[in-house]
Amino acid sequence: MPADPAVTLRPARTQDVHAIRELVRPLAERRVLLQKEAVAFYEAIQEFVVAEDADGALAGFGALHVMWEDLAEVRTLAVADGVQGRGVGHLLLDELLDRARRVGVSRVFCLTFEVEFFRRHGFEVMADQSAVDPEVYAELLRSTDEGVAEFLDLARVKPNTLGNTRMIRTL
């Protein structure tokens, strides 16, 4: 699907956090995304790319979080209700995958309800926990990052991931 030509992508700025949180709020209420504290968005702002319409309004956003030498996660990918179906999500995901390639990541993980969307971009459902070797798994266990815990499918994050599908793509 061709993306809306009136939408442009750019790196997120700290000034975008309020609009990002406003777009996340109804999705979090529906348990599609996790609600995060503002500080979490500010701390990760450099991981985000935003799409804005011709008027400069936020049309969508997403983040790429590097987890290991060859592994990153697409996080918090969302599109505003008024522009869904116009290719904005595809444009954002393509940019995040390009970012992954540029930093040297060869596999990208996501935890999603939007299985068909990610499948159209080459993601596959993770069949088991063998996505990383035992040494890397042991290293990742030391991380305090909730996304890493979700990737590892740790019991303490099960309430956050209920109903989501774990997917991965090799670049």
Secondary structure, 3 states (H helix, E strand, C coil): CCCCCCCEEEECCHHHHHHHHHHHHHHHHCCCCCCCCHHHHHHCHHHEEEEECCCCCEEEEEEEEEEECCEEEEEEEEECHHHCCCCHHHHHHHHHHHHHHHHCCCEEEEEECCHHHHHCCCCEECCCCCCCCHHHHHHHCCCCCHHHHHHHCCHHHHHHHCCCEEEEEEC
